[in-house]
Amino acid sequence: MPKSKLTKGQLRRIINHLIQSGNADREPVYHTPAPVRSDYASKSDSVVRRRGTEEDEDQFAGLYRDHGLLEPPYSFADLWRIYEQCDVLWCCIEAVVSNCERRHDFEFIGDDKTQKDTGRRQEEKRMIHDFFNRVNEKHSFQALRKKIRLDREVTGNAFVEVLRNLRGRVERLYYLPSTRVRVTRLDDEEIPVQVKIPRSGSLVDLTVYRRFRRFGRVVSPTENKLRWFKEFGDPRVLDADTGEFLKNPETNEYVLEPCEYPNKATEVWWFRDNFAGNVYGIPRWVSVLVDAKARRIARWLNYDLLDQGAVPKGILLFQNGTISEGTRRHLEQTLQEWRDPRKYNQWVVLNVEPDTFAFDLTTGASKGGSKPEFINLDRNEDYMFANFLTHVEQTIRKVYRLPPIFTGASTDYTHATAYASLEVAETQVFEPIRGEFDEKVTTELIQDEFGIYLWRLKTRSARISDKETFYKAAAMWAKAGGLSTNHMIQLGNEMLGTNVSEYEGDLYNVPVAWVTAMIANGSIRYDADGELMVERGDSARHE
């Protein structure tokens, strides 16, 4: 329907006409359709509006002052809700999680020739390998770190509960949702902690003084009750119910671990994105928080327009005429029914009575005949805010510095463009995030807790396989005599995603070209049992 605007001149003519006609006392009648929703609309509305739960509210609302807890600058529950409702933010965070929290290896950082294959080093590797394969009774470290990364990307904070055995060794790790954990201020008292730091090729024992925090988790909001935790690495014993550290009544000194105490608090390992010295971490997307919320609103308005049967809001103006009360009610009912897509194509019949005092809005002269006109107060295109939604998508993606292919925004790409996008994201985003996480786990868990200093966690990077290039490179190395049998198995496992076991024995770590030459000159031969033997002078040994 055509749009219409009333200019100041037209309004002035309307007022003058009413005054001259003696109808200045006539009050205009406004009829607003009642907010009646059809069954179809109400059902669809219940789908897009998630019912609120206790997780949507701050469970610590009345506990901060009573227990000395610090309130986050941004509500964790609100941040999770925005993440849930913003599609672009969801895609960006999922891209970070899937590309950063990948499978890991343990890299040896000592002398490969003299230390790596010793029994002690291999036992250390088996120990940390077994622990990371099952950090608790249900999850591996791979599953745990994905939960940590997701919570950290959404709220800027992630918490892990650490459980120790009776000997004080770390035994299990559990994920704690950030919405259920709050922290206190740093203790005023500094606590001595014994650490080992590598210096000049050896480990040096040092005593450092640290200030620790406590962590609280809601047990019963109505009863004002918390479950307390101490910070990971705090050597003191904390009561889980009172939140007080135990002291020796005779010496007034803190009771230190290991200690048997029935209600001993466990520890919390805190991961956060530090920002300007704030206690809590701040998510990297906080600068586009308003954009993320606005995108949800824009998409909701598009949905609401379609849910209303594409009937926009507006004013129905009857020029030069009036309608009866029955016609008005019928018209209101029809406009409401048009919001139901199943009744969108029905017709409406209007009976309009000409007005004696009809006049032309442009000239001010009287005229006959009546005509209904709809003044549209809203846009009714198929898709509104298209430019705005595109701008918001680009703005949010810029915060993460992700190419469009990672959020599904790019549908036209080749192997070359995909490879270039991955290279940019790897160097600018994923590799720094993986490096920071690997360093924290290696330093605070593998070294400080397990006492293992020659192995470190190394997360695998994402790669686009190019088999043709791989085959050419492998053939070139093999021709140059630089690949052994186990080297080719390692490359094949990495390229093809297989898990073929390597051969045992030094012979399989020697380049294949050397082995071929040794077989040709008789240095390697098969014995009566079909096993390889390497001859060295007058002696021979089995491989």
Salt bridges, closest charged atoms under 4 A:
ASP45 OD1 - ARG49 NE 3.55
GLU55 OE2 - ARG180 NH2 3.04
ASP56 OD1 - ARG50 NH2 3.18
ASP56 OD1 - ARG81 NH2 3.89
ASP58 OD1 - ARG182 NH2 3.30
ASP78 OD1 - ARG81 NH1 2.60
GLU84 OE2 - ARG50 NE 2.72
ASP87 OD1 - ARG295 NE 2.64
ASP87 OD2 - ARG299 NH1 3.50
GLU101 OE1 - ARG145 NE 2.41
GLU101 OE2 - ARG149 NE 2.83
ASP105 OD1 - ARG460 NH2 2.97
GLU107 OE1 - ARG456 NH2 2.63
GLU123 OE1 - ARG126 NH2 2.89
GLU124 OE2 - ARG120 NE 3.64
GLU124 OE2 - ARG121 NH1 3.04
ASP130 OD1 - HIS129 ND1 3.95
GLU153 OE2 - ARG149 NH1 3.29
GLU153 OE1 - ARG284 NE 2.93
GLU171 OE1 - ARG172 NE 3.79
ASP187 OD2 - ARG236 NH2 2.90
GLU231 OE2 - ARG210 NH2 3.83
ASP234 OD2 - ARG236 NH2 2.93
ASP241 OD1 - ARG227 NH1 3.85
GLU257 OE2 - LYS230 NZ 3.16
GLU257 OE1 - LYS264 NZ 3.18
GLU267 OE2 - ARG164 NE 2.35
ASP273 OD1 - ARG152 NE 2.71
ASP307 OD2 - ARG37 NH2 2.49
GLU325 OE2 - ARG328 NH2 2.04
GLU325 OE2 - ARG329 NH1 3.72
GLU332 OE2 - ARG328 NH1 2.50
ASP340 OD2 - ARG342 NH2 3.04
GLU381 OE1 - ARG379 NE 3.30
GLU393 OE2 - ARG397 NH1 3.54
GLU426 OE1 - ARG434 NH2 2.44
GLU431 OE1 - ARG434 NH2 2.89
GLU436 OE2 - ARG152 NH2 3.31
ASP438 OD1 - ARG145 NH2 3.85
GLU444 OE2 - LYS440 NZ 3.06
GLU449 OE1 - ARG164 NH1 2.83
GLU468 OE2 - LYS472 NZ 3.46
GLU494 OE2 - ARG463 NH1 2.32
ASP527 OD2 - HIS542 NE2 2.69
GLU535 OE2 - ARG525 NE 2.18
GLU543 OE2 - ARG541 NH1 2.31
